[in-house]
């Protein structure tokens, strides 16, 4: 066999091998992307469940606020009004999260998918911290103006102490909740479950996708 023929055989073999490797790499990439989509889609159910209950709940809060305003209950309207605003923002963020999930599923660009998962993670984290802010406002909801006038020191002092206590608790949780420190007890408590585990697993799968793309 001539050298030219042997070289052509090896060249043909190398081309076929490259094609097989490229095909396997593409198949692995596609399967990993499908795994990523399935993982991120696990967020749909808890997000939709929250909206299913959260929207009527928020409307109820606004209704109580309006009733309290008409009745002249300043403390009740202030407390429920603040909680209503916080819950409205949370509901809007959940719609935003569902939109990001759709964009991740429909996008094959790894850089853009990485950016959207990062936005989803940060937005979910901020949403959790935002929900903590409502804690002290629940104490205001039940303050009676008449009782406060009749007993400003005892009734007012107790309610003020509870308000300040929950305010400090909300501040402490808000300050110590850290998305980078997932090993802390606070992070494990708030940043876990069906709304967080898919995001964390998706980040790991995304690292594999980036390796296959290189």
C-alpha positions in Angstrom: 0.0 0.0 0.0 1.4 3.4 -1.0 2.1 6.1 1.6 -0.5 8.4 0.0 -3.2 5.7 0.3 -2.3 5.1 3.9 -2.4 8.8 4.7 -5.8 9.1 3.0 -7.1 6.2 5.1 -5.8 7.7 8.3 -7.2 11.1 7.3 -10.6 9.6 6.6 -10.5 7.7 9.9 -9.6 10.9 11.8 -12.5 12.8 10.1 -14.9 10.0 11.0 -13.6 10.0 14.6 -14.0 13.8 14.8 -17.6 13.5 13.5 -18.4 10.8 16.1 -16.8 12.9 18.9 -18.7 16.0 17.8 -21.9 14.1 17.6 -21.4 12.6 21.0 -20.6 16.0 22.4 -23.7 17.5 20.8 -25.9 14.7 22.2 -24.4 15.2 25.6 -24.9 18.9 25.4 -28.6 18.5 24.3 -29.3 16.0 27.1 -27.7 18.2 29.7 -29.7 21.2 28.4 -32.8 19.1 28.7 -31.8 18.2 32.2 -31.4 21.9 33.0 -34.8 22.8 31.6 -36.5 20.0 33.6 -34.7 21.1 36.8 -35.6 24.8 36.4 -39.2 23.8 35.5 -39.6 22.4 38.9 -39.9 26.0 40.1 -43.1 26.5 38.2 -45.3 24.6 40.6 -44.3 26.5 43.8 -44.3 29.8 42.0 -47.8 29.2 40.6 -49.0 27.9 43.9 -47.8 31.1 45.6 -49.6 33.2 43.0 -52.8 31.1 43.3 -53.0 31.9 47.0 -51.0 35.1 47.1 -53.1 37.2 44.7 -56.4 36.6 46.6 -54.5 37.1 49.9 -53.1 40.4 48.7 -56.6 41.6 47.5 -57.9 40.7 50.9 -55.2 42.8 52.6 -56.1 45.8 50.4 -59.8 45.3 51.2 -59.1 45.3 54.9 -57.0 48.4 54.4 -59.8 50.2 52.6 -62.3 49.2 55.2 -60.0 50.4 58.0 -59.5 53.7 56.2 -63.3 54.3 56.0 -63.7 53.3 59.6 -61.0 55.7 60.6 -58.7 53.0 62.1 -55.4 54.6 61.4 -53.2 51.9 62.9 -55.1 49.0 61.2 -55.0 50.8 57.8 -51.3 51.6 58.2 -50.3 48.1 59.2 -52.3 46.3 56.6 -51.5 48.9 53.9 -47.8 48.4 54.3 -48.2 44.6 54.2 -50.4 45.0 51.1 -47.7 47.0 49.3 -45.0 44.4 50.2 -47.2 41.5 49.1 -47.9 43.3 45.8 -44.2 43.6 45.0 -43.7 39.9 45.9 -46.5 38.9 43.5 -45.0 41.0 40.7 -41.6 39.4 41.3 -43.2 35.9 41.1 -44.6 36.7 37.7 -41.1 38.0 36.7 -39.6 34.7 37.9 -42.0 32.7 35.8 -41.1 34.8 32.8 -37.3 34.2 33.4 -38.0 30.4 33.6 -39.7 30.6 30.2 -36.7 32.5 28.8 -34.3 30.0 30.1 -36.2 27.1 28.5 -36.3 28.9 25.1 -32.7 30.0 25.0 -29.7 27.9 23.9 -27.1 30.6 24.4 -25.2 29.5 27.5 -24.1 33.1 28.4 -27.6 34.4 28.3 -28.9 31.3 30.2 -26.3 31.9 32.9 -27.2 35.5 33.2 -30.9 34.7 33.5 -30.3 32.0 36.1 -28.2 34.5 38.0 -31.1 37.1 37.8 -33.6 34.5 39.0 -31.4 33.6 41.9 -30.8 37.2 43.0 -34.4 38.2 42.5 -35.6 35.1 44.5 -33.2 36.1 47.3 -34.3 39.7 47.3 -37.9 38.5 47.4 -37.2 36.5 50.5 -35.6 39.4 52.2 -38.5 41.7 51.2 -41.0 39.4 52.8 -39.1 39.7 56.1 -39.8 43.5 56.2 -43.5 42.9 56.9 -42.9 41.4 60.3 -43.1 44.6 62.5 -46.1 45.9 60.6 -48.2 42.9 61.8 -48.0 44.4 65.4 -49.4 47.7 64.1 -52.4 46.0 62.6 -53.9 45.1 66.0 -53.3 48.4 67.9 -56.4 50.0 69.2 -56.5 53.8 69.2 -59.0 53.9 72.1 -57.0 51.4 74.2 -53.9 53.4 73.5 -55.6 56.6 74.7 -56.9 54.9 77.8 -53.7 53.2 78.7 -50.8 54.9 77.0 -48.1 53.5 79.3 -49.1 49.9 79.8 -50.9 49.2 76.5 -48.7 51.5 74.5 -45.5 50.3 76.2 -46.3 46.7 75.5 -47.2 47.2 71.9 -44.1 49.4 71.4 -41.9 46.8 72.9 -43.3 44.1 70.6 -43.0 46.4 67.6 -39.4 47.2 68.4 -38.6 43.6 69.0 -40.0 42.4 65.7 -38.3 45.4 64.0 -35.0 44.3 65.3 -35.7 40.7 64.4 -36.5 41.6 60.9 -33.4 43.8 60.6 -31.2 41.1 62.1 -32.6 38.4 59.7 -32.3 40.8 56.7 -28.7 41.7 57.6 -27.6 38.1 58.3 -29.3 36.4 55.4 -26.5 35.9 53.0 -26.9 34.3 49.6 -23.1 33.5 49.5 -23.1 31.8 52.9 -25.5 28.9 52.2 -24.0 26.9 55.1 -25.3 29.2 57.9 -28.4 28.2 59.8 -30.4 31.2 58.6 -29.6 30.6 55.0 -30.4 26.9 55.3 -33.7 27.8 56.8 -34.8 30.4 54.3 -32.9 29.5 51.2 -34.0 25.8 50.9 -36.9 23.8 49.8 -38.8 23.6 46.5 -38.1 27.3 45.6 -34.4 27.1 46.0 -33.0 23.6 45.4 -33.9 23.7 41.6 -32.0 27.0 41.3 -28.9 25.6 43.0 -29.0 22.4 41.0 -29.4 24.4 37.8 -26.3 26.4 38.6 -24.3 23.1 38.8 -25.8 21.7 35.6 -24.9 25.0 33.9 -21.3 24.5 34.7 -21.4 21.2 32.8 -23.0 22.9 29.8 -20.2 25.4 29.7 -17.6 22.6 29.6 -19.4 20.9 26.7 -19.5 24.2 24.8 -15.8 24.8 25.1 
